[in-house]
Amino acid sequence: MTTEEAIFRSADMSFIQFYIPSEIARDVVTTLGELGNVQFNDLNADVSAFQRTFVQEIRQLDNVERQLRYLQSIIAKEHNLLISHDPLLTVAQSSRSNIETLAGDIDLLEKRVLQLDSSYDELKSRQHRLLENRHVLNESRVFFDNNIEENVRISLDQVDDAPLLLEQESLEAGIQLSHLNDLAMNYVVGSIPRAKIDILNKILWRTLRGNLYFNHTPIQEPILDFHSGAEIDKDVFIVFTHGELLLQRVKKIIDSLDGSVYDVSSDHEIYEQSLAQINAQVTDIEQVLNSTHQTLHTELYVIADQLQIWQAIIRREKMVYATLNKSKEGARGLVAEGWVPTSEIDDVKNALRDVEGAQSAVLTVMATNKTPPTYHRTNKFTQAFQSIVDAYGIATYQEVNPGLATVVTFPFMFAIMFGDLGHGFIVFLVALTLVLNEKKLALQKKDEIFDMAYSGRYIILLMGIFSMYTGALYNDIFSKSMTLFKSGWKYPDDFKKHDTIEGHKVGVYPFGLDWAWHGAENNLLFTNSYKMKLSILMGFLHMTYSFFFSLVNYRHRHSKVDIIGNFIPGLVFMQSIFGYLSFCIVLKWCRDWIALDRPAPGLLNMLINMFLAPGVVDDRLFKFQAPLQVFLILIAAVCVPTLLLFKPLTLRRKNNSAMEAGYHNLHDQEHNDTLVEAEENAGDEFLIAHFEEPEEFNFGDIMIHQVIHTIEFCLNCVSHTASYLRLWALSLAHAQLSSVLWSMTIANAFSVENPGSPIAVAKVVILFGMWFVLTVCILVLMEGTSAMLHSLRLHWVEAMSKFFEGEGYAYEPFSLKNIGEEPTEI
């Protein structure tokens, strides 16, 4: 069976049921996942995740994923190790035994890496503690070898009951700290973060009531802090006090402030022995540390090379069991249901035959009244345009897809507002670069903004092409005109400077806007009127063809009541007012009012007087205009009650007829007709009917819905037509901003007296750089983004509201393709 395009309308979907023997359930689901075209329904929606069949297998895989995340975190600590990443990674199907073997290997690797990493961290901590101890030994000698000087001693508060004031006076007389042992005093030496040294001094002073001496000196280089893990500045301190009890208090306070206490002797020989012992220990630890690091690095190097593959295999297996949990247990196997494109049913059947096992899975196509998912087949070109529509809403199953028309209308609406040949060429070059390098860029990791531009590269390409076309129509390139053809206007030959002259028409410019309009005093008046009327015509055409899509939808659903009650009166209402306005615009353009020697009528006043004073025409545009306007107003007035009442009353009459025929309501009759049709279409095939109960018929709900639809449609015909004036407004703003930027930057570079001088050349280079940067940043990026958003609004609101329901849900098949991408939540 040939694969249908499914871009104008979503693909035909079939509701299928699988009966899968338990022994081959995993292999069947894996095969369907590799095929990637079956959307499984959750038959256990009322069952918690902890009560499903394969919860134990998922827990085991969760544990393996945790182990892999731990290994990845350890690899991240090794800054010179890179984890291999392939966004197009594909993983071959693995048996259950291979998965269990892999899980066991990962468990052993985790234990080995955990042991090595713990040993390495412990050795690293011991090394830094020894290094800090060495610093404390070296820096503390200043306390024992030198006399206390005023600039390194902390002054004491005047406390009356401090028993060490006599010792303080002795120290001020120049006694060395080494003599304090003769005064029966104990001391504590250690290190503490420099930011807490004053806090320690104050707490000790208040706690011991002045029964201490405190001094400190800075360590010259940063030291690794054991608590924060960062390198910080520390000080070495010494505290003298009386008794073992006070000494224990001091140590507790030091420990609470993240300080460390070390055993330091005042004897010089003991100091030398301690220093030599610490140096030997540091040397030994460095050797063991290097050996441990090399072993750990080797292990992690192998793991980093295979980590992405292992993560993909485990993630793939977890997705398989999560899908199996959506099925119900039968007598001897599992029962699963889901959706598949009708044209791909044979592919699913062929894939099931390839699964090895004592029994094969059974696929049954079922008739149902459930709403199928919406599936539009797209390619790399149409995917971006389809994403624009899907961002607003997923199309209802089998309704006309707005994404197809968006391929043309979206970039063209953008180009009307962005029309400039030069700016469009810049956009075109950027998009062309992305398109030509798309294979190389697809393999690179991209940030969010660049990935958005890369995904929409074909949209940007068409926007650039269409902008170049409309820029040629406007005869506008960087706010300047192009004299490609001979002008259709001629000025008199004899005129003086500053004279006001008038051009005379001598022909027709072959393409676009005549370059003679650029620089004319009435240029803005002419282009404003021209673009304003053009935007009304574009809006009318855009909304009209969009409204005809509703007719296509009604015919596809065989809904005659919607054709008569919604489409016909809606079309007549729109054409009788705004279709008439568009006809008058074109007719006014076609008349030579100078030759007719008549003033051109104002169309805006004509449209207002059409409703305020029917039958009265101040400036006649054509013969029989007044009676035609009265007739159009009467037709529009008749269309409003038709829109409001025809569909609800017709459905109510049909519902009464169905109840007289013995049905519960109209929906019950439609449900019964669907069942009969399904049985007739079954033929000799075994077809199971899987239907939901029909909803109740409520005339009040239908009437309220129709009232809202009527009011919204009539008001939107006015507001949406006026909304298309943004095409004129943004086009005018873009052209004027481009002109102002040119006149304020690069135009000043050509007004110098000595064009060949170095100053003139530098001025040209600088001003050109300013002009180009501002052109790209303001006119291309900012104005381009603004025009794109306005074009997006015109499609989402003005056009799609005429036919688009957007009440569907996306087709999301179970697929094991592109498993190398970011993990999917299960």
Salt bridges, closest charged atoms under 4 A:
ASP27 OD1 - ARG26 NH1 3.24
GLU34 OE2 - ARG316 NH2 2.45
ASP42 OD2 - ARG52 NH2 3.15
ASP62 OD1 - LYS318 NZ 2.55
GLU65 OE1 - LYS318 NZ 3.15
GLU78 OE1 - HIS293 NE2 3.35
GLU78 OE1 - HIS297 ND1 3.85
GLU100 OE2 - ARG96 NE 3.50
ASP107 OD2 - LYS111 NZ 3.44
GLU110 OE2 - ARG66 NH1 3.17
ASP117 OD1 - LYS77 NZ 3.13
ASP121 OD2 - LYS77 NZ 3.58
GLU132 OE2 - LYS234 NZ 3.34
ASP145 OD1 - ARG141 NH2 3.38
GLU150 OE1 - ARG153 NH2 2.35
ASP157 OD2 - ARG206 NH2 3.38
GLU221 OE2 - HIS135 NE2 3.35
ASP225 OD1 - HIS227 ND1 4.00
ASP225 OD1 - LYS234 NZ 3.76
ASP235 OD1 - ARG194 NE 2.71
ASP235 OD2 - HIS216 ND1 3.14
ASP258 OD2 - LYS196 NZ 2.93
ASP258 OD1 - HIS227 NE2 3.58
GLU272 OE2 - HIS268 NE2 3.24
GLU299 OE2 - ARG112 NE 2.63
GLU317 OE2 - ARG26 NE 2.54
GLU317 OE2 - ARG96 NH1 3.81
GLU337 OE2 - HIS690 NE2 3.58
GLU344 OE2 - ARG377 NH2 3.03
ASP420 OD1 - HIS423 ND1 3.80
GLU438 OE2 - LYS380 NZ 2.64
GLU438 OE1 - ARG457 NE 2.89
ASP562 OD1 - LYS647 NZ 2.85
GLU670 OE1 - HIS667 ND1 3.68
GLU695 OE2 - HIS667 NE2 3.87
GLU696 OE1 - HIS664 NE2 3.29
GLU783 OE1 - HIS734 ND1 3.48
GLU798 OE2 - ARG793 NH2 2.83
GLU805 OE2 - ARG557 NH1 2.83
